[in-house]
Amino acid sequence: MTDSLRERLEGFLRWYHDLYGGNWYVENRETLEALLRGEAAAGGDSALEQFHRQIQDCTRCPLGKTRTRFVFGSGNENAEIMLIGEAPGRDEDLQGQPFVGRSGQLLTKMLARIGLKRQEVYIANILKCRPPNNRNPEPAEVDTCLPYLQRQIEMIQPKILIALGKVAAQTLLGSEAGMAGLRNRLWQYRNIPLIVTFHPAYLLRNESALEEGVRDLQFALAQYQKNQPR
């Protein structure tokens, strides 16, 4: 077994244990091996697409019964930059895609400001289902849904993560610090560099902070580029 495959297997086992505990639900061998390799199995779907299908009917927490659409994530499956928000909003719940409303439009413009196209990155959320009235995620919901995101990160293998907003940052970092203590520094999440910036929805309400948000993204891009081979 190669080191790469061993790492994928270890990551898969951690994720599976977090999600299902000691219960095992094994599909066919071909699909399992493809998931571990991060490759497409029969049918042509990528491992990430197969994973999406496996969990899209999730009802492991009450949000599964109130959502309109399951919001898995979108973007480049081989992205080296991954952005993580809090939870789907109304527009995302209706369309089944992350950051498609006004905050998503602003995010797209902010990425363009630093020279990135949205299709170059991957975007997901801590939660895959919209909390009622866009309230903050509850701890039990996060505990239930976070293993899905962790598995996505392991499959995509980004070189840098960008946490959008306090809830996403506090969840990933296990911190209770406010944005002042979370921004403007380099963190690590599972050995992946992580930068914290404002959620675009916050910037829509506080336009004076927009340039700070763009600078956060520039900082993240600089950290990413610094670690690229020359």
CYANA upper distance limits for C-alpha pairs under 8 A (distance plus 0.5 A):
  1 MET  CA      5 LEU  CA      6.91
  1 MET  CA      6 ARG  CA      6.87
  2 THR  CA      6 ARG  CA      6.59
  3 ASP  CA      7 GLU  CA      6.63
  4 SER  CA      8 ARG  CA      6.84
  5 LEU  CA      9 LEU  CA      6.57
  5 LEU  CA     36 LEU  CA      7.24
  5 LEU  CA     37 ARG  CA      6.82
  6 ARG  CA     10 GLU  CA      6.62
  7 GLU  CA     11 GLY  CA      6.59
  8 ARG  CA     12 PHE  CA      6.46
  8 ARG  CA     36 LEU  CA      6.03
  8 ARG  CA     37 ARG  CA      7.52
  8 ARG  CA    154 GLU  CA      8.07
  9 LEU  CA     13 LEU  CA      6.61
  9 LEU  CA     36 LEU  CA      6.38
 10 GLU  CA     14 ARG  CA      6.72
 11 GLY  CA     15 TRP  CA      6.66
 11 GLY  CA    151 ARG  CA      8.16
 11 GLY  CA    154 GLU  CA      7.26
 12 PHE  CA     16 TYR  CA      6.48
 12 PHE  CA     36 LEU  CA      7.54
 12 PHE  CA    151 ARG  CA      7.72
 13 LEU  CA     17 HIS  CA      6.51
 14 ARG  CA     18 ASP  CA      6.65
 15 TRP  CA     19 LEU  CA      6.68
 15 TRP  CA    147 PRO  CA      6.37
 15 TRP  CA    148 TYR  CA      8.26
 15 TRP  CA    150 GLN  CA      7.56
 15 TRP  CA    151 ARG  CA      6.53
 16 TYR  CA     20 TYR  CA      6.29
 16 TYR  CA     21 GLY  CA      7.67
 17 HIS  CA     21 GLY  CA      4.96
 17 HIS  CA     22 GLY  CA      6.93
 18 ASP  CA    147 PRO  CA      6.75
 19 LEU  CA    144 THR  CA      7.84
 19 LEU  CA    147 PRO  CA      6.51
 19 LEU  CA    148 TYR  CA      8.37
 20 TYR  CA     24 TRP  CA      7.69
 26 VAL  CA     32 LEU  CA      8.25
 27 GLU  CA     31 THR  CA      7.33
 27 GLU  CA     32 LEU  CA      7.25
 28 ASN  CA     32 LEU  CA      7.01
 29 ARG  CA     33 GLU  CA      6.59
 30 GLU  CA     34 ALA  CA      6.67
 30 GLU  CA     41 ALA  CA      7.18
 30 GLU  CA     42 ALA  CA      8.38
 31 THR  CA     35 LEU  CA      6.67
 31 THR  CA     41 ALA  CA      6.30
 31 THR  CA     42 ALA  CA      8.25
 32 LEU  CA     36 LEU  CA      6.86
 33 GLU  CA     37 ARG  CA      6.75
 34 ALA  CA     38 GLY  CA      6.38
 34 ALA  CA     39 GLU  CA      5.55
 34 ALA  CA     40 ALA  CA      6.52
 34 ALA  CA     41 ALA  CA      6.04
 34 ALA  CA     47 ALA  CA      6.97
 35 LEU  CA     39 GLU  CA      6.88
 35 LEU  CA     40 ALA  CA      8.25
 35 LEU  CA     47 ALA  CA      5.58
 35 LEU  CA     48 LEU  CA      8.37
 38 GLY  CA     46 SER  CA      7.92
 38 GLY  CA     47 ALA  CA      5.84
 38 GLY  CA     48 LEU  CA      8.03
 38 GLY  CA    155 MET  CA      6.79
 39 GLU  CA     46 SER  CA      6.31
 39 GLU  CA     47 ALA  CA      5.92
 40 ALA  CA     44 GLY  CA      6.10
 40 ALA  CA     45 ASP  CA      5.78
 40 ALA  CA     46 SER  CA      4.61
 40 ALA  CA     47 ALA  CA      5.82
 41 ALA  CA     45 ASP  CA      7.05
 41 ALA  CA     46 SER  CA      7.52
 41 ALA  CA     47 ALA  CA      7.74
 45 ASP  CA     49 GLU  CA      6.32
 45 ASP  CA     50 GLN  CA      6.82
 46 SER  CA     50 GLN  CA      6.75
 47 ALA  CA     51 PHE  CA      6.64
 47 ALA  CA    155 MET  CA      8.46
 48 LEU  CA     52 HIS  CA      6.70
 48 LEU  CA     77 GLU  CA      7.94
 48 LEU  CA    152 GLN  CA      7.76
 48 LEU  CA    155 MET  CA      7.43
 49 GLU  CA     53 ARG  CA      6.89
 50 GLN  CA     54 GLN  CA      6.79
 51 PHE  CA     55 ILE  CA      7.00
 52 HIS  CA     56 GLN  CA      6.28
 52 HIS  CA     72 PHE  CA      7.07
 53 ARG  CA     57 ASP  CA      8.40
 56 GLN  CA     70 PHE  CA      6.42
 56 GLN  CA     72 PHE  CA      7.97
 57 ASP  CA     64 GLY  CA      8.20
 57 ASP  CA     70 PHE  CA      8.05
 58 CYS  CA     64 GLY  CA      6.58
 59 THR  CA     63 LEU  CA      7.69
 59 THR  CA     64 GLY  CA      4.76
 59 THR  CA     65 LYS  CA      6.92
 60 ARG  CA     64 GLY  CA      7.34
 60 ARG  CA    144 THR  CA      7.48
 61 CYS  CA    140 ALA  CA      8.45
 61 CYS  CA    141 GLU  CA      6.80
 61 CYS  CA    144 THR  CA      7.37
 62 PRO  CA     66 THR  CA      7.52
 63 LEU  CA     67 ARG  CA      6.50
 63 LEU  CA    129 CYS  CA      6.55
 63 LEU  CA    130 ARG  CA      7.46
 63 LEU  CA    131 PRO  CA      6.98
 63 LEU  CA    141 GLU  CA      8.43
 64 GLY  CA    129 CYS  CA      7.17
 66 THR  CA    132 PRO  CA      8.31
 67 ARG  CA     93 ASP  CA      7.15
 67 ARG  CA    129 CYS  CA      6.32
 67 ARG  CA    130 ARG  CA      6.49
 67 ARG  CA    131 PRO  CA      8.44
 68 THR  CA     93 ASP  CA      6.10
 68 THR  CA     94 LEU  CA      6.49
 69 ARG  CA     92 GLU  CA      8.41
 69 ARG  CA     93 ASP  CA      5.62
 69 ARG  CA     94 LEU  CA      6.55
 69 ARG  CA     95 GLN  CA      7.33
 69 ARG  CA     96 GLY  CA      5.44
 69 ARG  CA    129 CYS  CA      7.74
 70 PHE  CA     93 ASP  CA      7.52
 70 PHE  CA     96 GLY  CA      6.20
 70 PHE  CA    128 LYS  CA      6.30
 70 PHE  CA    129 CYS  CA      6.09
 71 VAL  CA     88 PRO  CA      7.32
 71 VAL  CA     92 GLU  CA      7.46
 71 VAL  CA     93 ASP  CA      7.32
 71 VAL  CA     96 GLY  CA      5.15
 71 VAL  CA     97 GLN  CA      5.86
 71 VAL  CA     98 PRO  CA      6.75
 71 VAL  CA    128 LYS  CA      5.34
 71 VAL  CA    129 CYS  CA      6.67
 72 PHE  CA     96 GLY  CA      7.99
 72 PHE  CA     97 GLN  CA      7.62
 72 PHE  CA     98 PRO  CA      8.15
 72 PHE  CA    124 ALA  CA      7.18
 72 PHE  CA    125 ASN  CA      8.38
 72 PHE  CA    128 LYS  CA      6.24
 73 GLY  CA     97 GLN  CA      6.83
 73 GLY  CA     98 PRO  CA      6.42
 73 GLY  CA    122 TYR  CA      7.83
 73 GLY  CA    123 ILE  CA      6.13
 73 GLY  CA    124 ALA  CA      4.85
 73 GLY  CA    125 ASN  CA      7.67
 74 SER  CA     97 GLN  CA      7.16
 74 SER  CA     98 PRO  CA      7.33
 74 SER  CA    122 TYR  CA      6.30
 74 SER  CA    123 ILE  CA      6.03
 74 SER  CA    124 ALA  CA      7.23
 75 GLY  CA     79 ALA  CA      8.16
 75 GLY  CA    118 ARG  CA      7.59
 75 GLY  CA    119 GLN  CA      5.73
 75 GLY  CA    120 GLU  CA      7.31
 75 GLY  CA    121 VAL  CA      6.19
 75 GLY  CA    122 TYR  CA      4.77
 75 GLY  CA    123 ILE  CA      6.71
 76 ASN  CA    119 GLN  CA      6.30
 76 ASN  CA    120 GLU  CA      6.12
 76 ASN  CA    121 VAL  CA      6.02
 76 ASN  CA    122 TYR  CA      5.80
 77 GLU  CA    122 TYR  CA      7.18
 77 GLU  CA    156 ILE  CA      6.32
 78 ASN  CA    156 ILE  CA      6.23
 78 ASN  CA    157 GLN  CA      8.08
 78 ASN  CA    158 PRO  CA      8.12
 79 ALA  CA    120 GLU  CA      6.69
 79 ALA  CA    121 VAL  CA      5.55
 79 ALA  CA    122 TYR  CA      6.32
 79 ALA  CA    156 ILE  CA      7.25
 79 ALA  CA    157 GLN  CA      8.33
 79 ALA  CA    158 PRO  CA      6.50
 80 GLU  CA    121 VAL  CA      7.42
 80 GLU  CA    156 ILE  CA      8.40
 80 GLU  CA    157 GLN  CA      7.56
 80 GLU  CA    158 PRO  CA      4.57
 80 GLU  CA    159 LYS  CA      5.30
 80 GLU  CA    160 ILE  CA      6.99
 81 ILE  CA    120 GLU  CA      8.44
 81 ILE  CA    121 VAL  CA      5.81
 81 ILE  CA    122 TYR  CA      7.14
 81 ILE  CA    158 PRO  CA      5.96
 81 ILE  CA    159 LYS  CA      6.57
 81 ILE  CA    160 ILE  CA      5.69
 81 ILE  CA    161 LEU  CA      6.51
 81 ILE  CA    162 ILE  CA      8.09
 81 ILE  CA    224 TYR  CA      8.48
 82 MET  CA    121 VAL  CA      6.24
 82 MET  CA    122 TYR  CA      5.26
 82 MET  CA    123 ILE  CA      6.31
 82 MET  CA    124 ALA  CA      8.32
 82 MET  CA    158 PRO  CA      6.57
 82 MET  CA    160 ILE  CA      7.00
 82 MET  CA    161 LEU  CA      5.47
 82 MET  CA    162 ILE  CA      6.75
 83 LEU  CA    121 VAL  CA      7.95
 83 LEU  CA    122 TYR  CA      6.76
 83 LEU  CA    123 ILE  CA      5.31
 83 LEU  CA    124 ALA  CA      6.96
 83 LEU  CA    161 LEU  CA      6.32
 83 LEU  CA    162 ILE  CA      5.16
 83 LEU  CA    163 ALA  CA      6.49
 83 LEU  CA    164 LEU  CA      7.38
 84 ILE  CA    123 ILE  CA      6.39
 84 ILE  CA    124 ALA  CA      5.53
 84 ILE  CA    125 ASN  CA      5.52
 84 ILE  CA    126 ILE  CA      7.33
 84 ILE  CA    161 LEU  CA      7.86
 84 ILE  CA    162 ILE  CA      6.67
 84 ILE  CA    163 ALA  CA      5.50
 84 ILE  CA    164 LEU  CA      6.31
 84 ILE  CA    168 ALA  CA      7.19
 85 GLY  CA    123 ILE  CA      8.26
 85 GLY  CA    124 ALA  CA      6.82
 85 GLY  CA    125 ASN  CA      4.92
 85 GLY  CA    126 ILE  CA      6.76
 85 GLY  CA    163 ALA  CA      6.73
 85 GLY  CA    164 LEU  CA      5.32
 85 GLY  CA    165 GLY  CA      7.21
 85 GLY  CA    168 ALA  CA      6.11
 85 GLY  CA    199 HIS  CA      7.66
 86 GLU  CA    125 ASN  CA      5.65
 86 GLU  CA    126 ILE  CA      5.64
 86 GLU  CA    127 LEU  CA      6.97
 86 GLU  CA    137 PRO  CA      8.28
 86 GLU  CA    164 LEU  CA      7.75
 86 GLU  CA    165 GLY  CA      7.69
 86 GLU  CA    167 VAL  CA      6.49
 86 GLU  CA    168 ALA  CA      5.57
 87 ALA  CA    125 ASN  CA      5.73
 87 ALA  CA    126 ILE  CA      6.42
 87 ALA  CA    127 LEU  CA      5.29
 87 ALA  CA    128 LYS  CA      6.93
 87 ALA  CA    129 CYS  CA      7.17
 87 ALA  CA    130 ARG  CA      6.49
 87 ALA  CA    131 PRO  CA      7.90
 87 ALA  CA    137 PRO  CA      8.00
 88 PRO  CA     92 GLU  CA      5.73
 88 PRO  CA     93 ASP  CA      6.44
 88 PRO  CA     98 PRO  CA      6.74
 88 PRO  CA     99 PHE  CA      7.93
 88 PRO  CA    125 ASN  CA      7.65
 88 PRO  CA    127 LEU  CA      7.70
 88 PRO  CA    128 LYS  CA      7.23
 88 PRO  CA    129 CYS  CA      6.56
 88 PRO  CA    130 ARG  CA      5.29
 88 PRO  CA    131 PRO  CA      8.21
 88 PRO  CA    134 ASN  CA      8.45
 89 GLY  CA     93 ASP  CA      6.46
 89 GLY  CA    101 GLY  CA      8.48
 89 GLY  CA    130 ARG  CA      6.28
 89 GLY  CA    131 PRO  CA      8.41
 89 GLY  CA    134 ASN  CA      6.57
 90 ARG  CA     94 LEU  CA      6.83
 90 ARG  CA    130 ARG  CA      7.79
 90 ARG  CA    134 ASN  CA      8.21
 91 ASP  CA     95 GLN  CA      6.68
 91 ASP  CA    100 VAL  CA      6.93
 91 ASP  CA    101 GLY  CA      5.92
 92 GLU  CA     96 GLY  CA      5.88
 92 GLU  CA     97 GLN  CA      5.71
 92 GLU  CA     98 PRO  CA      5.92
 92 GLU  CA     99 PHE  CA      6.87
 92 GLU  CA    100 VAL  CA      6.47
 92 GLU  CA    101 GLY  CA      7.40
 93 ASP  CA     97 GLN  CA      7.94
 93 ASP  CA    129 CYS  CA      7.55
 93 ASP  CA    130 ARG  CA      6.60
 95 GLN  CA    100 VAL  CA      8.47
 98 PRO  CA    104 GLY  CA      8.08
 98 PRO  CA    123 ILE  CA      7.34
 98 PRO  CA    124 ALA  CA      6.85
 98 PRO  CA    125 ASN  CA      7.87
 99 PHE  CA    103 SER  CA      6.81
 99 PHE  CA    104 GLY  CA      4.34
 99 PHE  CA    105 GLN  CA      7.85
 99 PHE  CA    107 LEU  CA      8.24
100 VAL  CA    104 GLY  CA      5.16
100 VAL  CA    105 GLN  CA      6.98
101 GLY  CA    105 GLN  CA      6.79
102 ARG  CA    106 LEU  CA      6.80
102 ARG  CA    201 ALA  CA      8.26
103 SER  CA    107 LEU  CA      6.66
103 SER  CA    200 PRO  CA      5.45
103 SER  CA    201 ALA  CA      5.50
103 SER  CA    204 LEU  CA      7.51
104 GLY  CA    108 THR  CA      6.72
104 GLY  CA    200 PRO  CA      7.69
105 GLN  CA    109 LYS  CA      6.91
106 LEU  CA    110 MET  CA      6.66
106 LEU  CA    200 PRO  CA      6.92
106 LEU  CA    204 LEU  CA      8.46
107 LEU  CA    111 LEU  CA      6.68
107 LEU  CA    200 PRO  CA      6.57
108 THR  CA    112 ALA  CA      6.78
108 THR  CA    117 LYS  CA      7.91
108 THR  CA    118 ARG  CA      6.50
109 LYS  CA    113 ARG  CA      6.80
110 MET  CA    114 ILE  CA      7.40
110 MET  CA    214 VAL  CA      6.61
110 MET  CA    217 LEU  CA      8.47
111 LEU  CA    115 GLY  CA      6.93
111 LEU  CA    116 LEU  CA      5.56
111 LEU  CA    117 LYS  CA      6.91
111 LEU  CA    118 ARG  CA      7.38
111 LEU  CA    217 LEU  CA      8.06
112 ALA  CA    116 LEU  CA      5.55
112 ALA  CA    117 LYS  CA      6.42
112 ALA  CA    118 ARG  CA      8.39
113 ARG  CA    214 VAL  CA      7.85
114 ILE  CA    214 VAL  CA      8.04
114 ILE  CA    217 LEU  CA      7.68
114 ILE  CA    218 GLN  CA      6.61
114 ILE  CA    221 LEU  CA      8.37
116 LEU  CA    120 GLU  CA      7.25
116 LEU  CA    121 VAL  CA      8.46
117 LYS  CA    121 VAL  CA      7.87
118 ARG  CA    122 TYR  CA      8.31
124 ALA  CA    149 LEU  CA      8.08
125 ASN  CA    149 LEU  CA      7.87
125 ASN  CA    168 ALA  CA      8.29
126 ILE  CA    142 VAL  CA      7.43
126 ILE  CA    145 CYS  CA      7.46
126 ILE  CA    146 LEU  CA      6.51
126 ILE  CA    149 LEU  CA      6.95
126 ILE  CA    168 ALA  CA      6.92
127 LEU  CA    137 PRO  CA      8.03
127 LEU  CA    141 GLU  CA      7.97
127 LEU  CA    142 VAL  CA      7.11
127 LEU  CA    145 CYS  CA      6.25
127 LEU  CA    146 LEU  CA      7.55
128 LYS  CA    145 CYS  CA      7.58
130 ARG  CA    134 ASN  CA      7.16
131 PRO  CA    135 ARG  CA      6.28
131 PRO  CA    136 ASN  CA      7.66
131 PRO  CA    137 PRO  CA      7.08
136 ASN  CA    167 VAL  CA      8.21
137 PRO  CA    141 GLU  CA      6.80
137 PRO  CA    142 VAL  CA      7.00
138 GLU  CA    142 VAL  CA      6.87
139 PRO  CA    143 ASP  CA      6.64
140 ALA  CA    144 THR  CA      6.69
141 GLU  CA    145 CYS  CA      6.62
142 VAL  CA    146 LEU  CA      6.02
143 ASP  CA    147 PRO  CA      8.10
145 CYS  CA    149 LEU  CA      7.60
146 LEU  CA    150 GLN  CA      6.71
147 PRO  CA    151 ARG  CA      6.61
148 TYR  CA    152 GLN  CA      6.87
149 LEU  CA    153 ILE  CA      6.75
150 GLN  CA    154 GLU  CA      6.77
151 ARG  CA    155 MET  CA      6.68
152 GLN  CA    156 ILE  CA      6.55
153 ILE  CA    157 GLN  CA      6.14
153 ILE  CA    158 PRO  CA      7.36
158 PRO  CA    192 ILE  CA      8.15
159 LYS  CA    192 ILE  CA      6.88
159 LYS  CA    193 PRO  CA      7.64
159 LYS  CA    224 TYR  CA      7.34
160 ILE  CA    192 ILE  CA      6.39
160 ILE  CA    193 PRO  CA      5.53
160 ILE  CA    194 LEU  CA      6.33
160 ILE  CA    195 ILE  CA      8.36
160 ILE  CA    220 ALA  CA      8.09
160 ILE  CA    224 TYR  CA      6.71
161 LEU  CA    192 ILE  CA      7.44
161 LEU  CA    193 PRO  CA      6.71
161 LEU  CA    194 LEU  CA      5.09
161 LEU  CA    195 ILE  CA      6.85
162 ILE  CA    194 LEU  CA      6.13
162 ILE  CA    195 ILE  CA      5.39
162 ILE  CA    196 VAL  CA      6.27
162 ILE  CA    197 THR  CA      7.68
162 ILE  CA    217 LEU  CA      8.48
162 ILE  CA    220 ALA  CA      7.73
163 ALA  CA    168 ALA  CA      6.15
163 ALA  CA    169 ALA  CA      5.75
163 ALA  CA    194 LEU  CA      7.59
163 ALA  CA    195 ILE  CA      6.72
163 ALA  CA    196 VAL  CA      5.30
163 ALA  CA    197 THR  CA      6.75
164 LEU  CA    168 ALA  CA      6.66
164 LEU  CA    169 ALA  CA      7.49
164 LEU  CA    196 VAL  CA      6.83
164 LEU  CA    197 THR  CA      5.86
164 LEU  CA    198 PHE  CA      5.95
164 LEU  CA    199 HIS  CA      5.00
164 LEU  CA    200 PRO  CA      7.90
165 GLY  CA    169 ALA  CA      6.73
165 GLY  CA    179 MET  CA      8.29
165 GLY  CA    196 VAL  CA      7.56
165 GLY  CA    197 THR  CA      6.43
165 GLY  CA    198 PHE  CA      5.05
165 GLY  CA    199 HIS  CA      4.60
165 GLY  CA    200 PRO  CA      8.42
165 GLY  CA    202 TYR  CA      8.47
166 LYS  CA    170 GLN  CA      6.34
166 LYS  CA    178 GLY  CA      7.32
166 LYS  CA    179 MET  CA      6.54
166 LYS  CA    198 PHE  CA      7.77
166 LYS  CA    199 HIS  CA      8.12
167 VAL  CA    171 THR  CA      6.52
168 ALA  CA    172 LEU  CA      6.69
169 ALA  CA    173 LEU  CA      6.44
169 ALA  CA    175 SER  CA      8.23
169 ALA  CA    182 LEU  CA      8.05
169 ALA  CA    196 VAL  CA      6.78
170 GLN  CA    174 GLY  CA      5.88
170 GLN  CA    175 SER  CA      5.19
170 GLN  CA    176 GLU  CA      6.42
170 GLN  CA    177 ALA  CA      7.62
171 THR  CA    175 SER  CA      7.46
172 LEU  CA    189 TYR  CA      7.31
173 LEU  CA    188 GLN  CA      8.47
173 LEU  CA    189 TYR  CA      7.26
177 ALA  CA    181 GLY  CA      6.27
177 ALA  CA    182 LEU  CA      6.99
178 GLY  CA    182 LEU  CA      6.83
179 MET  CA    183 ARG  CA      6.34
179 MET  CA    197 THR  CA      8.38
179 MET  CA    198 PHE  CA      8.32
182 LEU  CA    196 VAL  CA      6.67
183 ARG  CA    195 ILE  CA      7.59
183 ARG  CA    196 VAL  CA      5.62
183 ARG  CA    197 THR  CA      6.55
183 ARG  CA    216 ASP  CA      8.14
184 ASN  CA    195 ILE  CA      8.15
184 ASN  CA    196 VAL  CA      7.95
184 ASN  CA    216 ASP  CA      7.47
185 ARG  CA    195 ILE  CA      7.29
185 ARG  CA    196 VAL  CA      8.37
186 LEU  CA    193 PRO  CA      7.06
186 LEU  CA    194 LEU  CA      6.53
186 LEU  CA    195 ILE  CA      6.15
187 TRP  CA    193 PRO  CA      6.19
187 TRP  CA    194 LEU  CA      5.34
187 TRP  CA    195 ILE  CA      6.76
188 GLN  CA    192 ILE  CA      5.77
188 GLN  CA    193 PRO  CA      5.04
188 GLN  CA    194 LEU  CA      5.78
189 TYR  CA    193 PRO  CA      6.88
189 TYR  CA    194 LEU  CA      6.77
194 LEU  CA    220 ALA  CA      8.42
195 ILE  CA    216 ASP  CA      8.06
195 ILE  CA    220 ALA  CA      6.44
196 VAL  CA    216 ASP  CA      7.84
197 THR  CA    213 GLY  CA      6.43
197 THR  CA    216 ASP  CA      6.28
197 THR  CA    217 LEU  CA      7.87
198 PHE  CA    202 TYR  CA      7.06
198 PHE  CA    203 LEU  CA      7.42
198 PHE  CA    213 GLY  CA      6.47
199 HIS  CA    203 LEU  CA      7.18
200 PRO  CA    204 LEU  CA      6.80
201 ALA  CA    205 ARG  CA      7.22
202 TYR  CA    206 ASN  CA      6.55
203 LEU  CA    207 GLU  CA      5.77
203 LEU  CA    208 SER  CA      8.26
203 LEU  CA    209 ALA  CA      6.73
203 LEU  CA    210 LEU  CA      6.25
203 LEU  CA    213 GLY  CA      8.41
206 ASN  CA    210 LEU  CA      7.91
209 ALA  CA    213 GLY  CA      6.90
210 LEU  CA    214 VAL  CA      6.86
211 GLU  CA    215 ARG  CA      6.67
212 GLU  CA    216 ASP  CA      6.77
213 GLY  CA    217 LEU  CA      7.00
214 VAL  CA    218 GLN  CA      6.74
215 ARG  CA    219 PHE  CA      6.57
216 ASP  CA    220 ALA  CA      6.76
217 LEU  CA    221 LEU  CA      6.64
218 GLN  CA    222 ALA  CA      6.58
219 PHE  CA    223 GLN  CA      6.74
220 ALA  CA    224 TYR  CA      6.74
221 LEU  CA    225 GLN  CA      6.60
222 ALA  CA    226 LYS  CA      6.49
223 GLN  CA    227 ASN  CA      7.24
224 TYR  CA    228 GLN  CA      7.29
